[in-house]
Amino acid sequence: MPETKKTFCRFCHVFCGLEVDVEDNRVIAVRGDHDNPVSEGYTCLKGRAEVERINHPERLRASQKRVGGTLQDIDSGRAVGEIGAKLKQIVDEHGPESVAVYVGCGGHRSAAGGPWYVAKWLEAMGSPRLYTSLTIDSPSLIIAYDRLFGGPLPLGVFDIDHADSALFVGTNPVISHQWTMPQSNPMTRVKNALKRGMRLVVIDPRKSDLAERAHVHLQVKPGEDASLLACMIREIIDNGWYDAQYVADYVSGFEALHEAVKPFTLDYAERRTTCPAADIVEGARLFATAGSGAAASGTGLHMARHQNLTTQLVQNLNALCGRFDRRGGMTRIAGTLGPALPSSGNQPLPISLRTHQRSRVRDIQGITGLFGYQEMPTNTLTDEILTPGKGQIKALIVNGGNPALVFSDTEHTLRALEELDLLVVTDLFISATAKCADYVMAVKHPFERVDIPMLSDNYYPFSFSQYTDKLVEAEDDVIEEWEFFWRVGQAMDTGFSLPGIPPDAQPSADDLIRALNPAARITLEDLKTAPPSGKAYDDRIPEVGGVIPDMIGHADRRLAAGHPEVIEELAEVMAEPLLDGGAYQADECFDFRLITYRMAEVYCTTGNNLPSLRRRRQYNPALMNHDDMTRLSLSHEDLVTIESAHGRIEAIVEGSDRLAPGTVGLAHGWGDPADDRPTREKGSNVQALIPRDVNYDKITGLAQQSAFPVNILPSSR
């Protein structure tokens, strides 16, 4: 007889509540949990496919070791011992900085084994080489926070339930479930806000699900967001739509910013962005004159051109219109894993968002990520492997990630992975990266371990948490990610420990969760005795007050809207040539700009091997405007070649009215280079088109992974 158990999904970072039917220690059905106070029964198709992921016939049931060019089963204990011995030898010969860990999206969804834990593991060894998926797609958030706020501020939740306006730039929260808007059940939240009268403005080259509901959709030419946002700021200031009192009290650099955006006139912006001038004015007016609201950006903006500038310009709109630390704007929740903030008397957090560590390659500065640990720029990782000398990376552990599909410059990435003395991957499957590995550690499915939603603790719409026990017993030789690192640390004799847990202990996941959250205001014991669907705390409403100006990190306690780096970059944008077509420079010859986007059927590189999702999509189509297809004599599902200045790939073209002429859309996370199946069965790897060391951001090292020039050619095959 099936038993129904409560838990939360870990396919992505949203952690929607689930009901899971279990029979004879086997998961047989997954659906939304209507008793969960946050998700209220919502799940996406990926979460419901967890029944396929845990029971997949190709799931790893034993760890693997490369022997004679092939991967063979190995006992997990023996694998840990061998890996520990190899790492110790590498450290003894090359130093601790020769060992690196990359934590991908999957590695963030374990409270006990996430990057906050891995950072401490590396620290015990003496290595600063932590890399995560944050510096692949959104390091511009950290730079914008550093410039505007002077440090981290606890204002990460858009109080959309009380907002009169919303501006979303380069994001589609219906699919991406972005953090800054209460994530779970996003379309219902948007619909409810619109029914209440909220005015919605969307800036996106694609007519996304969200843009279809917008009062104003500014379908910007890819890569021209800086000019559009600068023009909107100019209109808001010139028309007196900004919050003059808020600016006078809390903002610095207002005059410098105003002077810097003056050249971005409506005529100029219309020509450069292709957005009608009247729509630009109306979008600015709707957002700025509303009584409350917030502007938020996503990876579509964060991975495109001038991403540090554009990310801050979005935040500048919040500063100019008085949207920080106010009801209906950008607010905070107390969460459960830290102390609650008082409403006054707070001080800036003593955290530097730009660290003293710098990469050997391209001299890129490290950052302090969204969750408090320091990390290095991921776009330099492969060069750190291939560049000889002191500090060369010799060993890499990939925890819940897939660099072979998500790092820019695919050929270079594969060469780097092959060059390593030791490559270890933790995964549920033999991924594109695992195919290059010396060891692949088979790990437990989330339903086979205890957990709490630690990643989202400060990003729920209100303070909430949920403890989940394991739903089924793992019957195979699989381990948890935290256990792998703990046991390897013991094998290396690094002395790795956590508060209250000595190095020679054999801790549980519960022990680690307690040790990683010593200041939790809601104890793990309290969470374990709460209702199985989780518990909401406080008043189920985000908090305001006590952050602005108290916690601003700049000496003058003001929001630096006119930061010198912003003014300098605005001048650089204005100095660029104004061109038609896809090129950015006059000597280039490209007809299109390619944007990357998210598909509902996959999360990063996860999901395209699950039957119910593959029935919907077996590949990632190249979306094109119908007029462009007619001009090139292309038909629906034709095979085409996409060519950039760096590389060329095959793709399957699909007509779409959601894209303007001159724009091509291609989702990332597909096209395993080691998969010999045709493109119609494996998809296209957009990263093969993107160079790692050309047009990269000089501050974060990020490769330009969206809005880059391409040509589309009919396939010769």
Disulfide bonds with the S-S distance in Angstrom:
none
